[in-house]
Amino acid sequence: MNPETPICFFPNRWQPLQLAEFIDQSGNEGSNFSPDFLSPEWGNVVPFALSASDTSRYERLGSWYTVYHDPGVPPQIDPDETIGLESDYKWGHSLVSLWSSHLDPSDSVIWDISPSSFAWDGFVPNSMLSARTYYTDEGIPVAEDVQSGHAFNPATGQPYAPQPVLRGDFTRVLAEYWADGPDSETPPGHWFTLLNYVNDQPELQRRWRGVGESLGSLDWDIVSYFTLGGAMHDAAISAWSCKGWHDYTRPVSALRWMADRGQCSDPELPNFNGAGLPLIPNQIELITAEDPVALRGSEGEFIDELKIRSWRGPEFIEVPALNQAGVGWIRAREWWPYQRPTFVTPPFAGYVSGHSTFSRAAAEVLTAITGDPFFPGGMGAFSVEAHEFLVFEDGPSESFELQWATYHDAADQSGLSRIWGGIHPPQDDFPGRIIGQLVGMDAMLLAEQYAFSIIGHIIAQKRMAIHVCVQGISTRMGCATCPIFCCSSSTLVRPFPSPEPGRHRSWTSMVPATSTRVTCLACSRCGDSRATKCRPAQGAVV
């Protein structure tokens, strides 16, 4: 990718990159290649549990787009408007460049990445205003009214042991562990590897929704794979329907486009343009005559251009197994995401994040089918070996574990990793998580209908009334501690239906109109009474 070539002509729209070398998701190689947008038509694919009531239909240039769970138009930029960080567009993309400066272990910043600290109870921002609080400059999220971390492991009754790790190692490992790029199992496939991991744990109890008799291993594998597969299918349709219609830019295009314009902070300073990058001390500044030759140019030709303190990019890596690019000042027009130089950014629009959608949907499914928000034994883990795990460059500098108490903890890390990876701003992440919540639960409930011959006797035996809390932004969740099927109620709802292959019933059609909202009592698993409203879910039985 030549930094001297204009990268973007339409800053709100996705545009292909011209790459000297390119390796696609399947490992196919090409040179002097400009990859096309992959799968913008996926809104027209036949879904699993999505229904017509979830859709919006739009027309552009003679083509019709079906969009599922449309979150609305993402933040835009007006090339003729003078605006600074109050612009959600500029704030979100500038934050990506700031988080890129976290990718260097030599800064000696240490975080406790254990479940006792690095977890936020599955919290999801519900607006750009809420997102500005959640996605902090320092990188550690702040969730409104939620205490970070888990007090203790529910399986052992003991506190989670702290795990201090260099921030630069943790963030690079997160970015690569969840990358799922070329020659990988892909983002939805990653969650099947986690399902396999869960199924291999001796502490796992194969009781559907955590109740009744244990299923045989084969029955459990069939139903769990079927359910997760349906959720991943619908997550792909939902996310790519948004990508195809909204056609939103990626950070590498947005940041370089704004850098080409100039700085928008001070009309009295050189290189002013209202659509340019905001000046942020020690993050985004003007190049001066005092800067090194590599920045200012041998004849000072780059003086008054913009510079960004960020991960320096693949030009600074001669041998990936031995070298690190590190963090430093680079010309903003040459900003790179933390990716391979042959796969600079995925060849499709950013909004919404597929990683965030897949991961949250999968977390909902795993929580629901196990009846427990926690991994078996109270913690899932992935071991990372020093100087062996990273592929983009050498690292990490020390061995440690990625650790997650709950499935939502893992999903949250997946979404955050895309910001450190430089391919999604916050405005791509949290709407994807919200969609994933809806998709995961709908897929779970429809999968149960098809699997009724295997699991129906368990449900009927327990005669469970199933409810899903409506918490804030149209989430179909339970209480904040036990997010699935956890609320008790005396309201009677329609019996569980027999399977009807090829048909899908909406949530509202499965319950009497008079009982679509009921009072939620304390959670039957944990006693949490924070969620105050529920509605009977599809497939409830009494």
N, C-alpha and C positions, 0 to 999 in steps of 0.2 A: 504494500500500500504506500504510494508516494505521497508524502506530506505536502509537497508543493502543488499537487493537483487539487483543485476545489473539490471538497468532499461532499458538498450538499448544496442544492439549489432551493429546496423547499423544506424549511427547518422543522415543520410539523409533520412531515411525511417520511415514511421509510424510503430509502434509496439504496440500490446495490453498491457495494464496494468493489473497486478494481484491485485485484490481488495478483502479485507476481507469481505466487504459488498458493494453491488452495487444496485442502484435504477436506472432503465432505464428511457427513455423519457416518457414512458407510466405509470410510477409508479410501474412497476413490480420489485420485490425484489429478490436478489440472494446473496449467500455467497461464499467466496473463489472462486471468479468468474473472468474470463478474457474475457470481451466482445469482440465479433468479430467486424470487420470493417462493418459499416452499409452502404449499397447501393453503392459499388464501380462500379456497372454496370449501373448507371443511365445515362451515356452517350448514352446508347442504347434505352432509353425510347423515345416514340414518342413525339415530341415537339409541342408547340402551334404555335409560329411564327418564331422560329429558322429555318434556311434553310441549305441545304447542303453546301452552300458557306461559312458558318460560321464554318465548321468542319475541323479537322485534324484527320487522322487515324494512329494509332500506334499499333505495335505488341510486345508482351512480353510473353515469355514462352508459346507460342501457343495460346494466347488469344489476340483478337483484341479490341482496345479501341477507341471509338469515343469521341473526345474532342471538345467542342464548345468554340469558342473565346479563344483559347489556348494562355495564356500570356507568355509561354516559361518556361524554367527550373528555379525554385527558387534558391536562393543562397545555395551553397553546402559547405561542409567542407571536406577537405582531411586529414584523420587521420595521414598521414605521413608528412604534411607540417607544418612548423613553421610560424605562422601568428597571428597578434593581431587584434585590432579593425578595421583595414583596411579591414578585412574580413566582408562582408555583413552578413554572417551567424552569426558570433560572435557578431557583432554590434546589429543586430535585436533582438537576444535572450537575450543578456545582457540588452538591453533597457527594455525588459519585466520585468526583475528582478528589474531594477531601478524604473520603474513605480509602482511596487509593494510596494515600500517604501513610496508611496504617500497615502497609505490607512489607515492613522492614524490621527484622528482629534486632538490628543494631541500635534501635532507639531505646531498648531496655525497658519498654513499658510492659508491665505484667498484669494479666487478668486471671481471675479465678474462673475457669471455664467448667467447673463441676456443676451438677444439678442444684447444689446448694446456693448457687449464685446466678448462673447464666441460664435463666428460665423465667418466663413471664406468663405462665398459666394459660397459654394459648391466646393471649390478648391480640386483637386485631384492631388497628385504627379504623375509624368509620368515615373519615373525611381528610382532606388535605390539612385542615387546621389541626386535627388530632395527630396526623402524621408528623407534623413539625415538632411535636413534643416527643413522639416515640422514637424517631430516627435522629439521634443526637450527633453533634459534630464529633464527639469522642468515640462513637461507634457502639456504645452499650445502650440498648433501648431503654426507654422509660415508659412504662405502661401506666395509664391513669388508674388510680385506685387499686392497683395490683402490686403486692409485695413481690419483689424479685426472688427467685429461688424456691426450692422445696425444703421445708423444715427438716424432714426426715424421710427415709426410705420406708414405705408402708409395708414392704415385705419383711424387712429385718427389724423395724422399729428404731433403727439407729440413724444418726445424722449422716448425710453424704459427706465423704471426705473431701476437703478442698483440693483443687488441682491447679496450682499457679503455673501459668504458661506464658511465654513471651507472646505479646499480641501479634507481632509480625509473623510468628510461626503459626499461630491459631488461625488468623485470617487467611493466610495463603493456603493452609490445609483445607479450610472450609471451602474456599473458592475452587480448589481442584477436586476435593472429594465429591462435591455436588455438581461438578461441571457437566459430566455425562455427555461429552462432546464426541468427536470422531473416535471410531473403534471402541465404543462403550455400550453398555446395556441401555442407554438413553434415560432420560428422567423418569418416565413411568416404569421402565424396567428396573431402575434403582430401587423402587419401592417393592418390587417382587423379590429382590435380593434381601430386603429387610424383612419381608414376610417369611422368607425361608429361614432367616436368622431367628425370628421369633418362634417359628415352628420347631427349630432345632433345640430350643432351650428346655432343659429338664423341668423347669418350674412352670412351663406352660400347662394350663388346664384346658383341654379341648372341649369346653362347655360353651355352647352357643350363647352369646350375650352374657356369659359367666354364670349361667344357671342350668339346672337340670343335670341329666346324665352326660357323661363324657362321650363325645363322638369318637368313632374309630379314626385312626390316622388317615386312611384313604378318604373317608367321608369328609373329614375336616379339611384336607388339602383340596378336594374338589370344590367344596362350597366356598372356602376362603379365596381360592384362586378365581373362581367364577365371579364372586362379589367384587374383588379388587379389579379384575379385568373390566367389568362393567363400569366401575367408577373411573378408571383410567381412560377408557374410551370416551365417556361423556366429558371428562375434564379436557381431553384433547379437542373435542368438538367445541366446547364452550370457549376455551382460550383462543383457539384459532379462528373461531367465528368473530371474536373481538379483534384479533390481529388483522384479519382480512378486511373488515369494514373500517376500523379506525386507522389502520395503516400508519402507526405511530413510529416516530423516529427512535433511534438508539443513541446512547450517550456519546459514542465516538463521533457520530455525525453532528449531534447538537452542540457539543463542546467545541469542536473544530469550527463549526459555522459561526458560533458567537465569537470565537477567537479571531476569525477573519474580519468580523465587523470592528472589533476594538474593545474599549472599556466603556461601561455605562455609568460609572459612579461619579465622575467629576468632569464637567465640561471645561474646566480651567486646565485640566491636565491633557497631555498629548493623546492622540488616537482615540478621541471620544466618539462614541456612536451609541445611541439610545438602546439598540438591540444587542449590544456587546455583552461581554462577561462582566459581572460585578467584581470590583477590586476587594479582596479580602486579605488583610495583613497575614503574611507568612503562608498564604495559600495561593492566591492569585494576585500577581503584581505586574507592573511594567518592567520591561527589560531596560537597564540603564547602562551607561558607559562603564560603570564599575563592575558589571557582571563579567564572568569568564568569557573568553573568545568563543567557546562552544555555544554560548547563548547569544551574545551580542553580534557575532559574525566577525570575520577577519577584518572587514572594513566598516564595522559598525552598522551593517545593513539591517540588523534586526532590532536595533534600539527603538524603544517605544512600542514594540509589539508586546503581547501578553506572555507571561511565563506562569507555569503551574508547578507547585511542589507536589510531586506525585511519584508513583512507580515509574521508573525511567524507560521501560520498554525493552523489547527483544534486541535492539541494537547494542545493548550493554551486556548481552549474554553471548559469549563466544562458544562455550560448551555448556549446555544446560545441566549436565550432571555435576559440573564443577563450579559454575559461576552463578552469581545473583545479580540482578539488575540494580537492586536497592532503590531507595527513594531519594529524590533530589529535584532540583529545578530543571524543567524542560520547557521548550517553546510550546505554548498552548496549542498551536497548530499541528504539533506532532504528538499530541496526547494519545496514549495507548491504553486499552483495557488490559487487565491481567489475564491474557489469553495467549495461545500459540500464535506466532506470526502467520501461520497458514490457516488460521480459523479465528480471525480478528474479532468477529462478532457473528452470531447466528444469522443465516440468510432469510430472515423474515422479521416482520414488525415486532416491536417490543411490548405493546400494550394489548393484553395483560400478560404478566409473566407466566409462562407455562410451568416453570419449576414451582412457583407458588401455588398454582392451581392444582397440579398433580399432587403435590406434597400435602396440602391441606385436605384434599379429598381422600387421599390414602390414610392420613391420620384419623379422619372420621371413621373410615371403614375398620381400621385395626382396633380402634377404641370400641366400636360397636360390637364387632364379632367376638371379641374377647371379654366384653363386659367390664373392661378395666382400662382406664386411661394410661396406666403404667406398663412399661415393658415387663416381661416375666422376670421375677426376682427384684423388681423395682428399678432396674437400670439396663439400658442397652449401651453397648460400647463398641468402638472400632479402634484398633491399635494402629498407631502411626510410628514408623521407625525413622530415627534421625538419619538425614542425608540419603534416604532411600525412597520416601513416598512421593515427593514432588516430581513432576515431569517438566513443567514450564521452566524451572530453574532449580538450583540446588536447595535442598532443605527437606524437612525443617532442621533447625540446629540442634534440637533435642527430641527425644522420644516422648510421646504422651498418648492419651486416648481422647477421641471424641466421645462424649458421654451424654446420654439423654435419659431423663427419668420417664418422660411420657412421649407418646407418639407426636403430640403437638410440639413438644420441645424440638424434636428432630425436624419436623416440618418448618418450624420457625427458622431454624438454622439454615435450611435449604433456601428459603426466601431471602434471608439476609446475605447469604453467600453470593448471590447474583449482583448485589451492590458492590461488594468487595471485588468481585470478578469484573466489574466495569461494564456489564451488559444490560443492567436494568437500574433505573432510578426508583425511588420510593413509590412514585405514582403508578408504576407497573406492578409492584409487589403486593401491596395490601388489597387492591381490588381482586387480584388473583386468589388470594387467601379466602376472601369472602365468597367468591364463586365456588371455590373448592369445598367450603363447608356445605353449601347447598347441594352440589353435585354428589359428594360422598354419601350424604344421608339418603338422597333419593335413590341412588344406585343400590345402597344397602337394603332398603325396604323393598325394592322391586326384586332384587336377587332372592330375598326370602320367599317370595311367592313361587318362584321357579324351583327353589330347593325345598319346598314345603314337605315333600315326601321323605326327606332326610331329617329335617329339623322340626317339622310341624308338631310331632308328638311331644317334643320337649317344651315348646311354647304352650301347647294346649294343657300339658300336665301341670304346668305352673300357673296357668290361667292369669298371665301377666297383663296388667293394663300398662300400655307403653305410651309415654308422652315425651315430647321434645319441647324444651323451653324456647320461647321466643325472647332472645336476649339482645336488646339494642337493635342493631342494623339487620333486621330480617334473618338472623341466624337461627337455624333449627338445631339448637343445642340444649344441653341441660345446664346444671349449675356449673360455676366456674371451676370447681374442684373435680367433679365427676361428670364430664361433659356429655354423657350419653344415657338416654333411657333411665333417668335416675329420679324422676319426680313421681310422687304418689298422689293419687286423687281419687275421690269417690265417684267422679263422673263416669257413667257408663258410656261406652262407645261401641260402634258396630263390630261384630265379630270379624275375625281374620278371614279374608276371602280365599276361595279356592283358586289355584293358579289358572290364569287365562293366557296361554302363550300368544304372543303377538299383540297383546293389548296392555296398555298402561293406564292406570287410573290416577287422576290427580290427587293431591293431598286432600283437598276439600271434599272431593266426592266420596271419600272413604269414611267420613264421619257425619253424624247428623248436624244440620246447620245450627241447631240450638246449642251445640257443645263444641264449637270451633275454638273457643277460648275458655280456659278454666283456671281457677286459682291453684297455684303451685305450692305444695307444702314442702317441708324440709326434705332434702335429698335422703332417700332411703339407704344410701350407701355411706354417706359421710356426714349427714346432718346439716349440710350447708343450706341456708334458706335465702341466699342472696338473690336468686332468680325468682321473680315474683309472678311471672306469667308463663303459662304453658298452653299448648294445644295438643289434642290427641293426634298421634302420628298415624300415617297410613299403615294398615296392618295391625292395629291394636286389637287385643282380645280381652274379654272379661269372663 
